């Protein structure tokens, strides 16, 4: 099987790890060794120069994945000019990629509103390959698209052979935006193998950990408030916040103003391996984010056997039972503080194995890769049966 995957970018620390969800799925499928799959991962990263300070093409061969893409920051220019440049660059990249791979049997497109334009979409359709879409985008879930983007999404929803979403909320938003009723398949994001209970380490203090981009919507300030409310005078309890972003300075000031530097630590942005290591030495994971399309750090924590706390609006709430953690009322300080106190008291010491096994069954490389391979195969087999 020849598979062409379109993502937003190639995940590197220097570029903010954009593209990590797409690329890790590609790796998961590649690692499904009993299936012979040739994978070409392609991207055209056109973020603003303020976010992406790089102009170059890349060609990489990581085991069984060939990556071919381009960094060309033009974000912020007028839409008509942006689409024209992006279309020309992307189609050129794809043509070269297909020369290397040959015509793909399946094209899997992630974040279609970001990775596609009308011209790119029409080019891909013209290839006659089966097309699988995965929607992750928060702007789609919030229905914050332009008229032009809605029209593109409508065309995609009508034509795609399979349409996947990372949560149960996205299909409803897509139907409401486009007026297209079709079947959707829920396929979660994958958890990388480095997030594993096998790497668990002991720590002398009880450690809450929270991970993510430091932006207002993630509500790290609320996590800090809740922690201080219940644990200010409790010894051997700490809060670690992993991530970088625009709210770093404000959160630092908040911690200092509360005289909690000895109990609350901001690590800044960490590499994946470093995040996995600090997560392995933590006791429980907490997020106060008021909006997510998925919430990868939460399932990474579960994969490490950690119980979790999340808002009751989380798209992952169906996975959070009392055996695996607690839900709290979104944006409610008292509810979050009580959940953290309850977590500290119960500890979940004997639940680590069950939590990790549950995550493995639902989010591991193998679990997701098998779902994806089944979807790809069904597309191809359907065509064969027609013939």
C-alpha positions as a printed Julia matrix, in Angstrom:
387×3 Matrix{Float64}:
   0.0    0.0     0.0
   1.25   3.46   -0.9
   0.14   6.15    1.53
   0.54   9.92    1.16
  -0.05  11.88    4.38
  -0.5   15.65    4.4
   0.25  17.44    7.65
   0.78  20.99    8.83
   4.54  20.74    9.32
   7.4   18.48   10.35
   7.59  18.4    14.18
  10.79  19.93   15.5
  11.52  21.77   18.73
  12.71  24.8    16.76
   9.34  25.11   15.01
   7.17  24.45   18.06
   6.53  20.75   17.31
   3.72  21.68   14.91
   2.74  18.55   13.0
   3.37  16.18   15.91
  -0.14  14.65   15.86
   0.02  13.9    12.14
   3.57  12.61   12.13
   3.13  10.37   15.16
   0.13   8.75   13.48
   2.29   8.17   10.4
   4.94   6.57   12.61
   2.32   4.37   14.26
   1.11   3.06   10.9
   4.71   2.58    9.77
   5.51   0.59   12.9
   2.69  -1.83   12.2
   5.4   -4.04   10.75
   3.28  -6.92    9.54
   1.68  -4.62    6.99
   3.81  -3.49    4.08
   3.12   0.22    3.74
   5.14   2.86    1.91
   4.55   6.24    3.55
   5.35   9.68    2.22
   4.69  12.56    4.62
   4.31  15.93    2.95
   3.73  19.46    4.22
   3.93  23.13    3.28
   4.29  25.22    6.44
   3.16  28.78    5.75
   2.83  30.28    9.22
   3.64  33.93    9.82
   7.29  34.96    9.84
   6.72  35.92   13.48
   6.1   32.25   14.3
   8.24  30.52   11.7
  11.66  31.99   10.98
  12.72  29.51    8.34
  12.63  29.29    4.54
  13.82  25.98    3.16
  12.8   22.61    1.77
  13.45  19.36    3.6
  13.82  15.78    2.46
  14.13  13.19    5.22
  14.04   9.43    5.31
  13.14   8.23    8.8
  13.03   4.44    8.64
  10.02   3.71    6.42
   8.69   7.29    6.21
   9.94   9.67    3.54
   9.26  13.3     4.43
   9.17  15.96    1.75
   8.08  19.49    2.57
   8.74  23.18    2.6
   8.87  26.01    5.13
   7.75  29.26    3.53
   6.28  31.77    6.02
   3.65  33.95    4.35
   0.98  34.02    7.05
  -0.57  37.46    7.39
  -0.58  38.41    3.71
  -4.01  38.98    2.08
  -5.98  35.75    1.72
  -6.1   35.81   -2.07
  -2.32  36.16   -2.32
  -1.76  33.62    0.46
  -3.91  31.0    -1.28
  -2.23  31.59   -4.62
   1.29  31.18   -3.21
   0.38  28.24   -0.97
  -1.37  26.46   -3.82
   1.57  26.82   -6.17
   4.11  25.72   -3.56
   2.04  22.8    -2.28
   1.09  21.37   -5.66
   4.72  21.57   -6.73
   5.78  19.71   -3.58
   3.1   17.08   -4.07
   4.04  16.49   -7.69
   7.65  15.93   -6.71
   6.58  13.72   -3.82
   4.43  11.56   -6.08
   7.32  11.14   -8.5
   9.23   9.59   -5.57
   6.36   7.5    -4.19
   4.33   6.81   -7.28
   0.6    7.39   -7.31
  -0.66   6.82   -3.76
  -3.4    4.32   -3.07
  -4.64   6.49   -0.21
  -4.17  10.17    0.58
  -4.69  11.02    4.25
  -5.17  14.75    4.89
  -5.0   16.22    8.4
  -6.3   19.68    9.36
  -7.76  20.21    5.85
  -8.67  23.86    6.41
  -5.01  24.55    7.24
  -3.28  22.23    4.77
  -5.52  22.75    1.74
  -6.76  25.41   -0.64
  -9.35  24.89   -3.37
  -6.58  24.38   -5.92
  -4.67  21.88   -3.78
  -7.89  19.95   -3.12
  -8.77  19.8    -6.81
  -5.28  18.57   -7.65
  -5.49  15.77   -5.08
  -8.95  14.75   -6.28
  -7.63  14.6    -9.85
  -5.17  11.88   -8.85
  -8.01   9.41   -8.4
  -6.64   8.08   -5.11
  -8.83   7.29   -2.13
  -9.03  10.27    0.23
  -9.21  10.08    4.02
  -9.65  13.24    6.1
  -8.88  13.76    9.78
 -10.26  16.9    11.39
  -8.61  18.19   14.56
  -9.11  21.93   14.2
 -10.58  23.97   17.06
 -11.9   26.61   14.65
 -13.99  23.95   12.96
 -15.36  22.77   16.3
 -16.15  26.36   17.31
 -17.59  27.1    13.85
 -15.25  30.06   13.38
 -14.6   29.64    9.66
 -14.83  32.15    6.82
 -17.35  31.7     4.02
 -14.53  30.52    1.76
 -13.34  27.97    4.32
 -16.87  26.66    4.81
 -17.25  26.13    1.07
 -13.97  24.22    0.96
 -15.02  22.1     3.93
 -18.35  21.39    2.2
 -16.57  20.1    -0.91
 -14.3   17.95    1.22
 -17.18  16.54    3.27
 -19.06  15.6     0.09
 -16.1   13.99   -1.69
 -13.88  12.34    0.95
 -14.04   8.56    1.02
 -13.65   8.5     4.8
 -13.96  11.39    7.25
 -12.32  10.95   10.65
 -12.57  13.25   13.67
 -10.57  13.21   16.89
 -13.62  13.77   19.1
 -17.39  13.39   19.14
 -18.11  17.13   18.93
 -16.47  17.83   15.57
 -18.95  15.86   13.39
 -21.87  17.96   14.63
 -19.99  21.19   13.91
 -19.06  20.0    10.42
 -22.66  19.06    9.65
 -23.93  22.42   10.92
 -21.31  24.36    8.96
 -21.64  22.51    5.66
 -25.13  21.06    5.66
 -23.56  17.74    4.63
 -24.75  14.65    6.46
 -22.41  11.72    6.21
 -20.74   9.05    8.3
 -17.9   10.12   10.57
 -15.41   7.87   12.33
 -13.89   8.85   15.68
 -10.17   8.09   15.78
  -8.26   9.62   18.71
  -4.76  10.99   18.53
  -1.99   8.51   19.2
   0.23   8.39   22.29
   3.94   7.9    21.61
   5.63   4.87   23.26
   7.89   7.11   25.36
   4.84   7.79   27.53
   4.7    4.52   29.4
   4.12   3.19   32.9
   7.32   1.17   32.49
   9.27   4.41   32.87
   7.58   5.25   36.19
   9.88   6.59   38.91
   9.3    7.34   42.59
   9.28  10.83   44.05
   9.57  11.96   47.67
   6.73  14.47   47.34
   3.22  14.21   45.93
   3.39  15.9    42.55
   0.56  17.31   40.49
   1.57  17.99   36.9
  -0.11  20.1    34.22
   1.11  20.25   30.62
   0.31  22.44   27.64
   0.79  25.71   25.82
   0.74  28.57   28.29
  -2.22  30.47   26.85
  -5.29  31.88   28.6
  -7.71  29.21   27.37
  -5.71  26.52   29.15
  -6.5   28.16   32.52
  -3.21  27.42   34.23
  -3.92  30.37   36.52
  -6.98  28.49   37.79
  -4.88  25.38   38.47
  -2.49  27.52   40.5
  -5.34  29.1    42.47
  -6.89  25.7    43.21
  -3.56  24.24   44.27
  -2.84  27.14   46.64
  -6.35  26.94   48.09
  -5.87  23.34   49.22
  -2.13  22.8    49.56
  -0.52  26.09   50.57
   0.32  24.77   54.03
   0.56  21.06   53.2
   4.12  19.76   53.18
   5.52  17.46   50.5
   3.04  18.49   47.79
   4.05  20.38   44.65
   2.7   21.51   41.29
   4.77  21.35   38.11
   3.58  23.18   34.98
   5.25  22.1    31.74
   5.05  24.26   28.64
   5.9   27.57   27.07
   3.79  30.39   25.74
   2.57  33.93   26.04
   1.23  33.5    29.59
   4.56  32.37   31.07
   5.41  35.78   32.55
   1.93  36.32   33.99
   1.92  32.87   35.59
   5.38  33.47   37.03
   4.17  36.74   38.56
   1.13  34.97   39.99
   3.32  32.34   41.65
   5.67  34.96   43.1
   2.78  37.1    44.39
   1.45  34.05   46.23
   4.89  33.26   47.7
   4.66  29.78   46.23
   7.94  29.51   44.31
   8.96  26.66   46.63
   5.86  24.6    45.75
   4.95  25.59   42.16
   7.43  25.38   39.3
   7.23  26.42   35.65
   9.61  24.35   33.54
   9.14  26.19   30.26
   9.02  24.27   26.99
  10.53  20.78   27.24
  11.44  18.16   24.68
   9.1   15.17   24.49
  11.58  12.91   26.24
  11.98  15.4    29.08
   8.21  15.76   29.42
   7.82  11.97   29.57
  10.48  11.76   32.26
   8.93  14.38   34.53
   5.46  12.92   33.94
   6.73   9.49   34.98
   7.83  10.92   38.34
   4.5   12.67   38.98
   1.5   11.32   40.87
  -1.45  12.82   39.01
  -2.29  15.05   36.06
  -4.56  18.09   36.16
  -5.89  20.37   33.45
  -8.33  23.25   33.81
  -8.59  23.95   30.08
 -12.04  25.2    29.18
 -11.81  24.07   25.57
 -10.01  21.25   23.76
 -10.51  19.35   20.54
  -8.66  16.45   22.13
  -6.14  16.91   24.94
  -3.07  14.8    24.18
  -1.2   15.47   27.47
  -4.1   13.96   29.4
  -3.95  10.64   27.55
  -0.15  10.71   27.73
  -0.55  10.93   31.5
  -2.98   8.02   31.51
  -0.53   6.01   29.42
   1.98   6.54   32.22
  -0.58   5.16   34.67
  -1.45   8.54   36.17
  -4.98   9.43   37.32
  -6.3   12.65   35.78
  -8.46  15.66   36.58
 -10.26  17.5    33.79
 -13.19  19.84   33.19
 -16.59  18.29   32.58
 -16.6   19.85   29.09
 -13.59  17.81   27.97
 -13.96  15.78   24.76
 -12.23  13.01   26.7
 -14.7   12.96   29.58
 -16.12   9.6    28.5
 -12.71   8.07   29.27
 -12.51   9.52   32.79
 -14.29   7.26   35.25
 -13.8    7.28   39.02
 -11.24   4.52   38.54
  -9.14   6.84   36.38
  -9.71  10.3    37.85
 -12.22  13.08   38.38
 -14.17  15.67   36.43
 -14.86  19.14   37.83
 -17.26  21.9    36.83
 -15.58  23.94   34.11
 -14.16  27.3    35.25
 -15.19  26.57   38.85
 -12.4   27.14   41.37
 -14.11  25.34   44.25
 -14.9   22.31   42.13
 -11.34  22.06   40.81
  -9.8   22.55   44.25
 -12.04  19.82   45.69
 -11.09  17.43   42.88
  -7.39  18.03   43.55
  -7.89  17.49   47.27
  -9.81  14.29   46.62
  -7.1   13.11   44.25
  -4.42  13.74   46.88
  -6.4   11.87   49.53
  -7.23   8.83   47.38
  -3.82   8.59   45.67
  -4.95   5.86   43.19
  -1.84   3.9    44.19
  -3.31   0.56   43.15
  -4.88   1.83   39.93
  -1.75   2.66   37.94
  -1.64  -0.59   35.96
  -5.35  -0.49   35.07
  -5.14   3.15   33.96
  -2.13   2.47   31.75
  -3.74  -0.62   30.22
  -6.92   1.31   29.46
  -4.88   4.01   27.7
  -2.91   1.37   25.82
  -6.12  -0.22   24.56
  -7.52   3.11   23.34
  -4.61   5.38   22.42
  -1.45   3.33   21.87
   0.44   3.27   18.59
  -0.85  -0.2    17.83
  -4.47   0.57   18.72
  -4.61   3.65   16.5
  -2.51   2.16   13.7
  -4.79  -0.87   13.45
  -7.83   1.4    13.18
  -6.18   3.5    10.49
  -4.92   0.52    8.51
  -8.41  -0.98    8.6
  -9.84   2.29    7.27
  -7.25   2.53    4.49
  -7.81  -1.1     3.53
 -11.59  -0.69    3.44
 -11.19   2.19    0.97
  -9.03   0.1    -1.35
 -11.07  -3.08   -0.98
 -14.26  -1.19   -1.76
 -12.74  -0.05   -5.04
 -11.55  -3.59   -5.85
 -15.03  -4.98   -5.16
 -16.54  -2.4    -7.52
 -14.31  -3.65  -10.29
